[in-house]
């Protein structure tokens, strides 16, 4: 029997841009290996990927689920 994977969804579209990264990392820090943070954004979160590369290199898997044109959806799995 396969374990149910935990996905925490965070819709950033209505959140002020200045608060987004802080909220993302609050949730990320609470995740355990195998859990996933799914973000929904109104633009490509590529700068966030670079921040993860610097701070969590080798500890995450980044997967685009939707790449625009209106919304971007990314799953960031803690490994």
PDB file of N, CA, C and O in Angstrom, chain B, residues numbered from 101:
ATOM      1  N   UNK B 101       0.841  -1.189   0.000  1.00  0.00           N
ATOM      2  CA  UNK B 101       0.000   0.000   0.000  1.00  0.00           C
ATOM      3  C   UNK B 101       0.886   1.251   0.000  1.00  0.00           C
ATOM      4  O   UNK B 101       1.816   1.359   0.799  1.00  0.00           O
ATOM      5  N   UNK B 102       0.598   2.170  -0.877  1.00  0.00           N
ATOM      6  CA  UNK B 102       1.396   3.391  -1.005  1.00  0.00           C
ATOM      7  C   UNK B 102       0.933   4.429   0.002  1.00  0.00           C
ATOM      8  O   UNK B 102      -0.263   4.624   0.215  1.00  0.00           O
ATOM      9  N   UNK B 103       1.928   5.106   0.630  1.00  0.00           N
ATOM     10  CA  UNK B 103       1.595   6.181   1.560  1.00  0.00           C
ATOM     11  C   UNK B 103       0.987   7.352   0.800  1.00  0.00           C
ATOM     12  O   UNK B 103       1.385   7.660  -0.324  1.00  0.00           O
ATOM     13  N   UNK B 104       0.025   7.989   1.432  1.00  0.00           N
ATOM     14  CA  UNK B 104      -0.560   9.181   0.831  1.00  0.00           C
ATOM     15  C   UNK B 104       0.461  10.311   0.956  1.00  0.00           C
ATOM     16  O   UNK B 104       0.937  10.618   2.049  1.00  0.00           O
ATOM     17  N   UNK B 105       0.785  10.920  -0.176  1.00  0.00           N
ATOM     18  CA  UNK B 105       1.769  11.994  -0.100  1.00  0.00           C
ATOM     19  C   UNK B 105       1.101  13.281   0.355  1.00  0.00           C
ATOM     20  O   UNK B 105      -0.037  13.572  -0.015  1.00  0.00           O
ATOM     21  N   UNK B 106       1.817  14.038   1.155  1.00  0.00           N
ATOM     22  CA  UNK B 106       1.298  15.282   1.684  1.00  0.00           C
ATOM     23  C   UNK B 106       1.684  16.426   0.761  1.00  0.00           C
ATOM     24  O   UNK B 106       2.860  16.628   0.459  1.00  0.00           O
ATOM     25  N   UNK B 107       0.683  17.168   0.320  1.00  0.00           N
ATOM     26  CA  UNK B 107       0.902  18.361  -0.498  1.00  0.00           C
ATOM     27  C   UNK B 107       0.221  19.531   0.195  1.00  0.00           C
ATOM     28  O   UNK B 107      -0.986  19.512   0.432  1.00  0.00           O
ATOM     29  N   UNK B 108       1.007  20.543   0.513  1.00  0.00           N
ATOM     30  CA  UNK B 108       0.473  21.767   1.097  1.00  0.00           C
ATOM     31  C   UNK B 108       0.356  22.777  -0.036  1.00  0.00           C
ATOM     32  O   UNK B 108       1.345  23.090  -0.699  1.00  0.00           O
ATOM     33  N   UNK B 109      -0.849  23.285  -0.256  1.00  0.00           N
ATOM     34  CA  UNK B 109      -1.085  24.216  -1.361  1.00  0.00           C
ATOM     35  C   UNK B 109      -1.116  25.649  -0.847  1.00  0.00           C
ATOM     36  O   UNK B 109      -1.755  25.949   0.161  1.00  0.00           O
ATOM     37  N   UNK B 110      -0.416  26.527  -1.557  1.00  0.00           N
ATOM     38  CA  UNK B 110      -0.365  27.940  -1.199  1.00  0.00           C
ATOM     39  C   UNK B 110      -0.642  28.778  -2.445  1.00  0.00           C
ATOM     40  O   UNK B 110       0.141  28.763  -3.395  1.00  0.00           O
ATOM     41  N   UNK B 111      -1.750  29.503  -2.437  1.00  0.00           N
ATOM     42  CA  UNK B 111      -2.117  30.381  -3.548  1.00  0.00           C
ATOM     43  C   UNK B 111      -1.566  31.771  -3.244  1.00  0.00           C
ATOM     44  O   UNK B 111      -2.030  32.450  -2.328  1.00  0.00           O
ATOM     45  N   UNK B 112      -0.576  32.179  -4.022  1.00  0.00           N
ATOM     46  CA  UNK B 112       0.097  33.454  -3.792  1.00  0.00           C
ATOM     47  C   UNK B 112      -0.542  34.619  -4.539  1.00  0.00           C
ATOM     48  O   UNK B 112      -0.160  35.767  -4.311  1.00  0.00           O
ATOM     49  N   UNK B 113      -1.480  34.365  -5.402  1.00  0.00           N
ATOM     50  CA  UNK B 113      -1.995  35.383  -6.310  1.00  0.00           C
ATOM     51  C   UNK B 113      -2.638  36.579  -5.605  1.00  0.00           C
ATOM     52  O   UNK B 113      -2.566  37.701  -6.107  1.00  0.00           O
ATOM     53  N   UNK B 114      -3.255  36.355  -4.463  1.00  0.00           N
ATOM     54  CA  UNK B 114      -3.914  37.462  -3.761  1.00  0.00           C
ATOM     55  C   UNK B 114      -3.057  38.043  -2.636  1.00  0.00           C
ATOM     56  O   UNK B 114      -3.459  38.996  -1.968  1.00  0.00           O
ATOM     57  N   UNK B 115      -1.885  37.465  -2.435  1.00  0.00           N
ATOM     58  CA  UNK B 115      -0.999  37.891  -1.359  1.00  0.00           C
ATOM     59  C   UNK B 115      -0.093  39.030  -1.849  1.00  0.00           C
ATOM     60  O   UNK B 115       0.390  38.975  -2.980  1.00  0.00           O
ATOM     61  N   UNK B 116       0.145  40.052  -1.033  1.00  0.00           N
ATOM     62  CA  UNK B 116       1.063  41.118  -1.444  1.00  0.00           C
ATOM     63  C   UNK B 116       2.454  40.531  -1.762  1.00  0.00           C
ATOM     64  O   UNK B 116       2.959  39.702  -1.006  1.00  0.00           O
ATOM     65  N   UNK B 117       3.064  40.955  -2.865  1.00  0.00           N
ATOM     66  CA  UNK B 117       4.364  40.388  -3.252  1.00  0.00           C
ATOM     67  C   UNK B 117       5.418  40.426  -2.153  1.00  0.00           C
ATOM     68  O   UNK B 117       6.231  39.507  -2.053  1.00  0.00           O
ATOM     69  N   UNK B 118       5.422  41.453  -1.341  1.00  0.00           N
ATOM     70  CA  UNK B 118       6.429  41.580  -0.292  1.00  0.00           C
ATOM     71  C   UNK B 118       6.313  40.484   0.774  1.00  0.00           C
ATOM     72  O   UNK B 118       7.273  40.236   1.505  1.00  0.00           O
ATOM     73  N   UNK B 119       5.165  39.833   0.870  1.00  0.00           N
ATOM     74  CA  UNK B 119       4.940  38.806   1.898  1.00  0.00           C
ATOM     75  C   UNK B 119       5.120  37.387   1.374  1.00  0.00           C
ATOM     76  O   UNK B 119       5.173  36.443   2.162  1.00  0.00           O
ATOM     77  N   UNK B 120       5.213  37.223   0.072  1.00  0.00           N
ATOM     78  CA  UNK B 120       5.172  35.889  -0.527  1.00  0.00           C
ATOM     79  C   UNK B 120       6.328  34.987  -0.103  1.00  0.00           C
ATOM     80  O   UNK B 120       6.094  33.876   0.371  1.00  0.00           O
ATOM     81  N   UNK B 121       7.567  35.441  -0.264  1.00  0.00           N
ATOM     82  CA  UNK B 121       8.702  34.561   0.037  1.00  0.00           C
ATOM     83  C   UNK B 121       8.739  34.192   1.519  1.00  0.00           C
ATOM     84  O   UNK B 121       9.056  33.056   1.872  1.00  0.00           O
ATOM     85  N   UNK B 122       8.417  35.148   2.380  1.00  0.00           N
ATOM     86  CA  UNK B 122       8.400  34.854   3.817  1.00  0.00           C
ATOM     87  C   UNK B 122       7.420  33.709   4.117  1.00  0.00           C
ATOM     88  O   UNK B 122       7.749  32.782   4.857  1.00  0.00           O
ATOM     89  N   UNK B 123       6.225  33.784   3.540  1.00  0.00           N
ATOM     90  CA  UNK B 123       5.203  32.758   3.767  1.00  0.00           C
ATOM     91  C   UNK B 123       5.640  31.412   3.185  1.00  0.00           C
ATOM     92  O   UNK B 123       5.451  30.369   3.811  1.00  0.00           O
ATOM     93  N   UNK B 124       6.219  31.441   1.994  1.00  0.00           N
ATOM     94  CA  UNK B 124       6.701  30.209   1.357  1.00  0.00           C
ATOM     95  C   UNK B 124       7.699  29.511   2.267  1.00  0.00           C
ATOM     96  O   UNK B 124       7.593  28.304   2.486  1.00  0.00           O
ATOM     97  N   UNK B 125       8.667  30.250   2.799  1.00  0.00           N
ATOM     98  CA  UNK B 125       9.706  29.620   3.610  1.00  0.00           C
ATOM     99  C   UNK B 125       9.211  29.230   4.998  1.00  0.00           C
ATOM    100  O   UNK B 125       9.762  28.312   5.605  1.00  0.00           O
ATOM    101  N   UNK B 126       8.186  29.906   5.514  1.00  0.00           N
ATOM    102  CA  UNK B 126       7.571  29.459   6.776  1.00  0.00           C
ATOM    103  C   UNK B 126       6.977  28.062   6.592  1.00  0.00           C
ATOM    104  O   UNK B 126       7.174  27.177   7.424  1.00  0.00           O
ATOM    105  N   UNK B 127       6.257  27.883   5.504  1.00  0.00           N
ATOM    106  CA  UNK B 127       5.645  26.579   5.237  1.00  0.00           C
ATOM    107  C   UNK B 127       6.726  25.549   4.910  1.00  0.00           C
ATOM    108  O   UNK B 127       6.695  24.431   5.423  1.00  0.00           O
ATOM    109  N   UNK B 128       7.682  25.925   4.057  1.00  0.00           N
ATOM    110  CA  UNK B 128       8.758  25.007   3.659  1.00  0.00           C
ATOM    111  C   UNK B 128       9.502  24.467   4.891  1.00  0.00           C
ATOM    112  O   UNK B 128       9.777  23.270   4.975  1.00  0.00           O
ATOM    113  N   UNK B 129       9.820  25.340   5.831  1.00  0.00           N
ATOM    114  CA  UNK B 129      10.576  24.925   7.013  1.00  0.00           C
ATOM    115  C   UNK B 129       9.806  23.935   7.882  1.00  0.00           C
ATOM    116  O   UNK B 129      10.411  23.189   8.651  1.00  0.00           O
ATOM    117  N   UNK B 130       8.475  23.921   7.767  1.00  0.00           N
ATOM    118  CA  UNK B 130       7.654  22.993   8.558  1.00  0.00           C
ATOM    119  C   UNK B 130       7.473  21.637   7.868  1.00  0.00           C
ATOM    120  O   UNK B 130       6.984  20.692   8.487  1.00  0.00           O
ATOM    121  N   UNK B 131       7.860  21.534   6.600  1.00  0.00           N
ATOM    122  CA  UNK B 131       7.696  20.271   5.870  1.00  0.00           C
ATOM    123  C   UNK B 131       8.760  19.263   6.279  1.00  0.00           C
ATOM    124  O   UNK B 131       9.870  19.627   6.667  1.00  0.00           O
ATOM    125  N   UNK B 132       8.398  17.988   6.183  1.00  0.00           N
ATOM    126  CA  UNK B 132       9.364  16.919   6.411  1.00  0.00           C
ATOM    127  C   UNK B 132       9.703  16.292   5.060  1.00  0.00           C
ATOM    128  O   UNK B 132       8.945  16.447   4.102  1.00  0.00           O
ATOM    129  N   UNK B 133      10.832  15.586   4.972  1.00  0.00           N
ATOM    130  CA  UNK B 133      11.189  14.960   3.695  1.00  0.00           C
ATOM    131  C   UNK B 133      10.043  14.116   3.139  1.00  0.00           C
ATOM    132  O   UNK B 133       9.411  13.345   3.862  1.00  0.00           O
ATOM    133  N   UNK B 134       9.793  14.278   1.849  1.00  0.00           N
ATOM    134  CA  UNK B 134       8.708  13.582   1.177  1.00  0.00           C
ATOM    135  C   UNK B 134       7.469  14.435   1.005  1.00  0.00           C
ATOM    136  O   UNK B 134       6.617  14.130   0.170  1.00  0.00           O
ATOM    137  N   UNK B 135       7.355  15.503   1.785  1.00  0.00           N
ATOM    138  CA  UNK B 135       6.213  16.395   1.663  1.00  0.00           C
ATOM    139  C   UNK B 135       6.481  17.440   0.583  1.00  0.00           C
ATOM    140  O   UNK B 135       7.632  17.733   0.258  1.00  0.00           O
ATOM    141  N   UNK B 136       5.403  17.998   0.033  1.00  0.00           N
ATOM    142  CA  UNK B 136       5.501  18.905  -1.107  1.00  0.00           C
ATOM    143  C   UNK B 136       4.742  20.194  -0.841  1.00  0.00           C
ATOM    144  O   UNK B 136       3.648  20.187  -0.278  1.00  0.00           O
ATOM    145  N   UNK B 137       5.347  21.303  -1.259  1.00  0.00           N
ATOM    146  CA  UNK B 137       4.684  22.597  -1.248  1.00  0.00           C
ATOM    147  C   UNK B 137       4.284  22.913  -2.678  1.00  0.00           C
ATOM    148  O   UNK B 137       5.130  22.969  -3.570  1.00  0.00           O
ATOM    149  N   UNK B 138       3.002  23.116  -2.889  1.00  0.00           N
ATOM    150  CA  UNK B 138       2.474  23.459  -4.219  1.00  0.00           C
ATOM    151  C   UNK B 138       2.108  24.930  -4.193  1.00  0.00           C
ATOM    152  O   UNK B 138       1.242  25.349  -3.426  1.00  0.00           O
ATOM    153  N   UNK B 139       2.775  25.717  -5.039  1.00  0.00           N
ATOM    154  CA  UNK B 139       2.461  27.143  -5.082  1.00  0.00           C
ATOM    155  C   UNK B 139       1.757  27.492  -6.388  1.00  0.00           C
ATOM    156  O   UNK B 139       2.046  26.933  -7.446  1.00  0.00           O
ATOM    157  N   UNK B 140       0.831  28.429  -6.277  1.00  0.00           N
ATOM    158  CA  UNK B 140       0.113  28.960  -7.429  1.00  0.00           C
ATOM    159  C   UNK B 140       0.443  30.445  -7.465  1.00  0.00           C
ATOM    160  O   UNK B 140       0.208  31.169  -6.497  1.00  0.00           O
ATOM    161  N   UNK B 141       0.995  30.895  -8.604  1.00  0.00           N
ATOM    162  CA  UNK B 141       1.503  32.253  -8.690  1.00  0.00           C
ATOM    163  C   UNK B 141       1.018  32.929  -9.968  1.00  0.00           C
ATOM    164  O   UNK B 141       0.592  32.264 -10.913  1.00  0.00           O
ATOM    165  N   UNK B 142       1.089  34.257  -9.984  1.00  0.00           N
ATOM    166  CA  UNK B 142       0.649  35.021 -11.152  1.00  0.00           C
ATOM    167  C   UNK B 142       1.793  35.363 -12.102  1.00  0.00           C
ATOM    168  O   UNK B 142       1.600  36.091 -13.075  1.00  0.00           O
ATOM    169  N   UNK B 143       2.981  34.838 -11.821  1.00  0.00           N
ATOM    170  CA  UNK B 143       4.138  35.011 -12.709  1.00  0.00           C
ATOM    171  C   UNK B 143       5.089  33.831 -12.491  1.00  0.00           C
ATOM    172  O   UNK B 143       4.950  33.081 -11.525  1.00  0.00           O
ATOM    173  N   UNK B 144       6.038  33.679 -13.382  1.00  0.00           N
ATOM    174  CA  UNK B 144       7.020  32.592 -13.265  1.00  0.00           C
ATOM    175  C   UNK B 144       7.857  32.811 -12.005  1.00  0.00           C
ATOM    176  O   UNK B 144       8.503  33.850 -11.872  1.00  0.00           O
ATOM    177  N   UNK B 145       7.855  31.842 -11.074  1.00  0.00           N
ATOM    178  CA  UNK B 145       8.595  32.010  -9.826  1.00  0.00           C
ATOM    179  C   UNK B 145      10.071  31.634  -9.940  1.00  0.00           C
ATOM    180  O   UNK B 145      10.661  31.166  -8.966  1.00  0.00           O
ATOM    181  N   UNK B 146      10.672  31.828 -11.102  1.00  0.00           N
ATOM    182  CA  UNK B 146      12.073  31.467 -11.319  1.00  0.00           C
ATOM    183  C   UNK B 146      13.020  32.082 -10.282  1.00  0.00           C
ATOM    184  O   UNK B 146      13.937  31.392  -9.837  1.00  0.00           O
ATOM    185  N   UNK B 147      12.841  33.360  -9.870  1.00  0.00           N
ATOM    186  CA  UNK B 147      13.730  33.888  -8.818  1.00  0.00           C
ATOM    187  C   UNK B 147      13.666  33.067  -7.527  1.00  0.00           C
ATOM    188  O   UNK B 147      14.666  32.944  -6.819  1.00  0.00           O
ATOM    189  N   UNK B 148      12.505  32.512  -7.225  1.00  0.00           N
ATOM    190  CA  UNK B 148      12.360  31.653  -6.053  1.00  0.00           C
ATOM    191  C   UNK B 148      13.189  30.385  -6.213  1.00  0.00           C
ATOM    192  O   UNK B 148      13.792  29.909  -5.251  1.00  0.00           O
ATOM    193  N   UNK B 149      13.221  29.834  -7.430  1.00  0.00           N
ATOM    194  CA  UNK B 149      14.035  28.647  -7.695  1.00  0.00           C
ATOM    195  C   UNK B 149      15.496  28.939  -7.378  1.00  0.00           C
ATOM    196  O   UNK B 149      16.172  28.121  -6.754  1.00  0.00           O
ATOM    197  N   UNK B 150      15.991  30.108  -7.808  1.00  0.00           N
ATOM    198  CA  UNK B 150      17.381  30.477  -7.528  1.00  0.00           C
ATOM    199  C   UNK B 150      17.638  30.578  -6.026  1.00  0.00           C
ATOM    200  O   UNK B 150      18.704  30.186  -5.552  1.00  0.00           O
ATOM    201  N   UNK B 151      16.677  31.095  -5.286  1.00  0.00           N
ATOM    202  CA  UNK B 151      16.823  31.185  -3.832  1.00  0.00           C
ATOM    203  C   UNK B 151      16.884  29.787  -3.209  1.00  0.00           C
ATOM    204  O   UNK B 151      17.686  29.543  -2.308  1.00  0.00           O
ATOM    205  N   UNK B 152      16.040  28.875  -3.685  1.00  0.00           N
ATOM    206  CA  UNK B 152      16.093  27.495  -3.200  1.00  0.00           C
ATOM    207  C   UNK B 152      17.436  26.855  -3.535  1.00  0.00           C
ATOM    208  O   UNK B 152      17.999  26.131  -2.714  1.00  0.00           O
ATOM    209  N   UNK B 153      17.954  27.118  -4.738  1.00  0.00           N
ATOM    210  CA  UNK B 153      19.251  26.563  -5.143  1.00  0.00           C
ATOM    211  C   UNK B 153      20.363  27.003  -4.206  1.00  0.00           C
ATOM    212  O   UNK B 153      21.264  26.218  -3.909  1.00  0.00           O
ATOM    213  N   UNK B 154      20.317  28.228  -3.742  1.00  0.00           N
ATOM    214  CA  UNK B 154      21.346  28.752  -2.846  1.00  0.00           C
ATOM    215  C   UNK B 154      21.169  28.199  -1.428  1.00  0.00           C
ATOM    216  O   UNK B 154      22.135  27.757  -0.806  1.00  0.00           O
ATOM    217  N   UNK B 155      19.942  28.227  -0.926  1.00  0.00           N
ATOM    218  CA  UNK B 155      19.697  27.902   0.478  1.00  0.00           C
ATOM    219  C   UNK B 155      19.417  26.423   0.751  1.00  0.00           C
ATOM    220  O   UNK B 155      19.662  25.947   1.860  1.00  0.00           O
ATOM    221  N   UNK B 156      18.908  25.688  -0.242  1.00  0.00           N
ATOM    222  CA  UNK B 156      18.494  24.296  -0.016  1.00  0.00           C
ATOM    223  C   UNK B 156      19.002  23.352  -1.099  1.00  0.00           C
ATOM    224  O   UNK B 156      18.340  22.360  -1.403  1.00  0.00           O
ATOM    225  N   UNK B 157      20.146  23.632  -1.679  1.00  0.00           N
ATOM    226  CA  UNK B 157      20.683  22.821  -2.773  1.00  0.00           C
ATOM    227  C   UNK B 157      20.718  21.342  -2.371  1.00  0.00           C
ATOM    228  O   UNK B 157      21.237  20.983  -1.314  1.00  0.00           O
ATOM    229  N   UNK B 158      20.154  20.498  -3.237  1.00  0.00           N
ATOM    230  CA  UNK B 158      20.131  19.065  -2.986  1.00  0.00           C
ATOM    231  C   UNK B 158      19.041  18.604  -2.031  1.00  0.00           C
ATOM    232  O   UNK B 158      18.941  17.413  -1.736  1.00  0.00           O
ATOM    233  N   UNK B 159      18.228  19.527  -1.548  1.00  0.00           N
ATOM    234  CA  UNK B 159      17.193  19.182  -0.565  1.00  0.00           C
ATOM    235  C   UNK B 159      15.781  19.395  -1.095  1.00  0.00           C
ATOM    236  O   UNK B 159      14.812  19.306  -0.340  1.00  0.00           O
ATOM    237  N   UNK B 160      15.660  19.680  -2.406  1.00  0.00           N
ATOM    238  CA  UNK B 160      14.337  19.910  -2.974  1.00  0.00           C
ATOM    239  C   UNK B 160      14.298  19.435  -4.421  1.00  0.00           C
ATOM    240  O   UNK B 160      15.320  19.323  -5.098  1.00  0.00           O
ATOM    241  N   UNK B 161      13.068  19.158  -4.869  1.00  0.00           N
ATOM    242  CA  UNK B 161      12.808  18.841  -6.280  1.00  0.00           C
ATOM    243  C   UNK B 161      11.759  19.831  -6.759  1.00  0.00           C
ATOM    244  O   UNK B 161      10.693  19.952  -6.156  1.00  0.00           O
ATOM    245  N   UNK B 162      12.054  20.526  -7.822  1.00  0.00           N
ATOM    246  CA  UNK B 162      11.196  21.584  -8.375  1.00  0.00           C
ATOM    247  C   UNK B 162      10.535  21.060  -9.631  1.00  0.00           C
ATOM    248  O   UNK B 162      11.220  20.584 -10.536  1.00  0.00           O
ATOM    249  N   UNK B 163       9.214  21.139  -9.705  1.00  0.00           N
ATOM    250  CA  UNK B 163       8.511  20.656 -10.888  1.00  0.00           C
ATOM    251  C   UNK B 163       7.385  21.616 -11.267  1.00  0.00           C
ATOM    252  O   UNK B 163       6.458  21.856 -10.493  1.00  0.00           O
ATOM    253  N   UNK B 164       7.494  22.161 -12.488  1.00  0.00           N
ATOM    254  CA  UNK B 164       6.402  22.977 -13.000  1.00  0.00           C
ATOM    255  C   UNK B 164       5.231  22.075 -13.355  1.00  0.00           C
ATOM    256  O   UNK B 164       5.411  21.060 -14.028  1.00  0.00           O
ATOM    257  N   UNK B 165       4.031  22.435 -12.908  1.00  0.00           N
ATOM    258  CA  UNK B 165       2.805  21.737 -13.274  1.00  0.00           C
ATOM    259  C   UNK B 165       2.025  22.531 -14.314  1.00  0.00           C
ATOM    260  O   UNK B 165       1.271  21.968 -15.108  1.00  0.00           O
ATOM    261  N   UNK B 166       2.218  23.848 -14.298  1.00  0.00           N
ATOM    262  CA  UNK B 166       1.604  24.736 -15.289  1.00  0.00           C
ATOM    263  C   UNK B 166       2.528  25.941 -15.441  1.00  0.00           C
ATOM    264  O   UNK B 166       2.984  26.509 -14.448  1.00  0.00           O
ATOM    265  N   UNK B 167       2.804  26.330 -16.691  1.00  0.00           N
ATOM    266  CA  UNK B 167       3.692  27.456 -16.967  1.00  0.00           C
ATOM    267  C   UNK B 167       2.954  28.525 -17.763  1.00  0.00           C
ATOM    268  O   UNK B 167       3.136  28.657 -18.973  1.00  0.00           O
ATOM    269  N   UNK B 168       2.116  29.287 -17.057  1.00  0.00           N
ATOM    270  CA  UNK B 168       1.401  30.384 -17.671  1.00  0.00           C
ATOM    271  C   UNK B 168       0.292  29.915 -18.599  1.00  0.00           C
ATOM    272  O   UNK B 168      -0.048  28.732 -18.599  1.00  0.00           O
ATOM    273  N   UNK B 169      -0.265  30.794 -19.370  1.00  0.00           N
ATOM    274  CA  UNK B 169       0.143  32.201 -19.476  1.00  0.00           C
ATOM    275  C   UNK B 169      -0.385  33.076 -18.334  1.00  0.00           C
ATOM    276  O   UNK B 169       0.181  34.134 -18.057  1.00  0.00           O
ATOM    277  N   UNK B 170      -1.449  32.650 -17.679  1.00  0.00           N
ATOM    278  CA  UNK B 170      -2.019  33.463 -16.596  1.00  0.00           C
ATOM    279  C   UNK B 170      -1.469  33.046 -15.232  1.00  0.00           C
ATOM    280  O   UNK B 170      -1.090  33.894 -14.423  1.00  0.00           O
ATOM    281  N   UNK B 171      -1.429  31.766 -14.988  1.00  0.00           N
ATOM    282  CA  UNK B 171      -0.974  31.242 -13.694  1.00  0.00           C
ATOM    283  C   UNK B 171       0.169  30.263 -13.880  1.00  0.00           C
ATOM    284  O   UNK B 171       0.261  29.569 -14.893  1.00  0.00           O
ATOM    285  N   UNK B 172       1.036  30.222 -12.884  1.00  0.00           N
ATOM    286  CA  UNK B 172       2.124  29.247 -12.829  1.00  0.00           C
ATOM    287  C   UNK B 172       1.901  28.398 -11.579  1.00  0.00           C
ATOM    288  O   UNK B 172       1.637  28.922 -10.496  1.00  0.00           O
ATOM    289  N   UNK B 173       2.008  27.102 -11.745  1.00  0.00           N
ATOM    290  CA  UNK B 173       1.854  26.178 -10.627  1.00  0.00           C
ATOM    291  C   UNK B 173       3.131  25.353 -10.540  1.00  0.00           C
ATOM    292  O   UNK B 173       3.567  24.751 -11.521  1.00  0.00           O
ATOM    293  N   UNK B 174       3.720  25.335  -9.352  1.00  0.00           N
ATOM    294  CA  UNK B 174       4.970  24.622  -9.136  1.00  0.00           C
ATOM    295  C   UNK B 174       4.830  23.765  -7.883  1.00  0.00           C
ATOM    296  O   UNK B 174       4.279  24.199  -6.872  1.00  0.00           O
ATOM    297  N   UNK B 175       5.341  22.542  -7.972  1.00  0.00           N
ATOM    298  CA  UNK B 175       5.440  21.684  -6.793  1.00  0.00           C
ATOM    299  C   UNK B 175       6.906  21.615  -6.390  1.00  0.00           C
ATOM    300  O   UNK B 175       7.780  21.318  -7.204  1.00  0.00           O
ATOM    301  N   UNK B 176       7.154  21.898  -5.109  1.00  0.00           N
ATOM    302  CA  UNK B 176       8.501  21.882  -4.559  1.00  0.00           C
ATOM    303  C   UNK B 176       8.519  20.798  -3.483  1.00  0.00           C
ATOM    304  O   UNK B 176       7.962  20.971  -2.399  1.00  0.00           O
ATOM    305  N   UNK B 177       9.155  19.701  -3.795  1.00  0.00           N
ATOM    306  CA  UNK B 177       9.185  18.562  -2.880  1.00  0.00           C
ATOM    307  C   UNK B 177      10.440  18.586  -2.024  1.00  0.00           C
ATOM    308  O   UNK B 177      11.547  18.779  -2.526  1.00  0.00           O
ATOM    309  N   UNK B 178      10.254  18.391  -0.735  1.00  0.00           N
ATOM    310  CA  UNK B 178      11.392  18.323   0.190  1.00  0.00           C
ATOM    311  C   UNK B 178      11.972  16.912   0.118  1.00  0.00           C
ATOM    312  O   UNK B 178      11.251  15.928   0.286  1.00  0.00           O
ATOM    313  N   UNK B 179      13.272  16.822  -0.132  1.00  0.00           N
ATOM    314  CA  UNK B 179      13.927  15.507  -0.206  1.00  0.00           C
ATOM    315  C   UNK B 179      15.047  15.409   0.820  1.00  0.00           C
ATOM    316  O   UNK B 179      15.713  14.378   0.911  1.00  0.00           O
TER     317      UNK B 179
END
